[in-house]
Amino acid sequence: MIKKRKIVIALILIMFFIALVPLFALKNAEFGGSDDAGSQMVEQIRGEEYEPWFHPVLETMIGGELPGEVESLFFCIQTGIGVGIFAFCMGRLVERSKWEKKRD
C-alpha cells in the first residue's frame, strides 16, 4: 500500500513539473490558438486575406462573437464530459477484471 502511495505521489509531482516548466522556460513566448496560426499561414502562402468557409452556429445566432468566458465554459464542459466518459470506461474495465478474478 505504501509503495503505491509513493508511486502516485511521484507521478503527481512529475505531472506538475511537466505542466509548470514550460511556463518558466519559455520566456517572452506567445501562446495563441491554432486557428489564428493556421489563418496567418494561409495568408502568407496565398498572399490574400483568409476567409473562413463557415461561421460558428452560436456566433451566427447571437450576431457576434462569443465572450471569452462563454467559450471557456463550453471548453470546460466538453473537457468534463470527455473525462467523465473516459473515467467511466476505465472504471468498467477495472471492475470487469475484478469480477473475472473472483469468478475464477
C-alpha positions as CSV (number, residue, x, y, z in Angstrom):
1,M,0.0,0.0,0.0
2,I,2.8,2.4,0.9
3,K,4.6,1.6,-2.4
4,K,1.5,2.5,-4.4
5,R,1.2,5.8,-2.5
6,K,4.8,6.7,-3.2
7,I,4.3,5.9,-6.9
8,V,1.1,8.1,-7.0
9,I,2.9,11.0,-5.2
10,A,5.8,10.7,-7.6
11,L,3.5,10.7,-10.7
12,I,1.6,13.8,-9.4
13,L,4.9,15.6,-8.8
14,I,6.1,14.7,-12.3
15,M,2.8,15.9,-13.8
16,F,3.1,19.3,-12.1
17,F,6.7,19.5,-13.2
18,I,5.8,18.9,-16.8
19,A,3.0,21.5,-16.6
20,L,5.0,24.2,-14.9
21,V,8.4,24.0,-16.5
22,P,7.4,25.4,-20.0
23,L,5.8,28.4,-18.3
24,F,9.2,29.4,-16.8
25,A,11.5,28.0,-19.6
26,L,9.8,29.8,-22.5
27,K,10.3,33.5,-21.6
28,N,8.5,36.0,-23.8
29,A,6.7,33.2,-25.7
30,E,3.3,34.0,-27.2
31,F,0.6,31.4,-26.6
32,G,-2.0,31.6,-29.4
33,G,-4.6,29.4,-30.8
34,S,-4.1,27.0,-33.8
35,D,-6.9,28.8,-35.7
36,D,-5.1,32.1,-35.7
37,A,-1.8,30.4,-36.7
38,G,-3.5,28.5,-39.5
39,S,-5.2,31.5,-40.9
40,Q,-1.9,33.5,-40.8
41,M,-0.1,30.8,-42.6
42,V,-2.7,30.6,-45.3
43,E,-2.4,34.4,-45.7
44,Q,1.4,34.1,-46.1
45,I,1.1,31.3,-48.7
46,R,-1.8,32.7,-50.8
47,G,-1.0,36.4,-50.3
48,E,-4.6,37.3,-49.7
49,E,-6.8,37.5,-46.6
50,Y,-8.1,34.2,-45.4
51,E,-11.9,34.0,-45.4
52,P,-13.4,31.1,-43.3
53,W,-15.7,28.7,-45.1
54,F,-18.3,28.9,-42.3
55,H,-19.0,30.7,-39.1
56,P,-19.8,29.1,-35.8
57,V,-23.6,28.5,-35.3
58,L,-23.8,30.3,-31.9
59,E,-22.0,33.3,-33.3
60,T,-24.4,33.4,-36.2
61,M,-27.4,33.1,-33.8
62,I,-26.3,35.9,-31.5
63,G,-24.9,38.1,-34.2
64,G,-21.4,38.5,-32.9
65,E,-18.5,36.8,-31.3
66,L,-19.0,34.8,-28.0
67,P,-17.4,36.3,-24.9
68,G,-14.2,34.6,-23.8
69,E,-15.8,33.4,-20.6
70,V,-18.5,31.6,-22.5
71,E,-16.0,30.0,-24.8
72,S,-14.0,28.8,-21.8
73,L,-17.2,27.5,-20.2
74,F,-18.0,25.4,-23.3
75,F,-14.5,24.1,-23.5
76,C,-14.6,23.1,-19.8
77,I,-17.9,21.4,-20.3
78,Q,-16.6,19.4,-23.2
79,T,-13.5,18.5,-21.2
80,G,-15.6,17.4,-18.3
81,I,-17.8,15.2,-20.5
82,G,-14.8,13.6,-22.1
83,V,-13.1,12.9,-18.8
84,G,-16.3,11.5,-17.4
85,I,-16.7,9.1,-20.3
86,F,-13.0,8.1,-20.1
87,A,-13.2,7.6,-16.3
88,F,-16.4,5.6,-16.7
89,C,-14.8,3.3,-19.3
90,M,-11.7,2.8,-17.2
91,G,-13.8,2.0,-14.1
92,R,-15.8,-0.6,-16.0
93,L,-12.6,-2.2,-17.2
94,V,-11.1,-2.4,-13.7
95,E,-14.4,-3.7,-12.2
96,R,-14.7,-6.3,-15.0
97,S,-11.2,-7.6,-14.2
98,K,-12.0,-7.8,-10.5
99,W,-15.2,-9.8,-11.2
100,E,-13.3,-12.1,-13.5
101,K,-10.7,-12.8,-10.8
102,K,-13.5,-13.5,-8.3
103,R,-15.2,-15.9,-10.6
104,D,-12.1,-17.9,-11.3
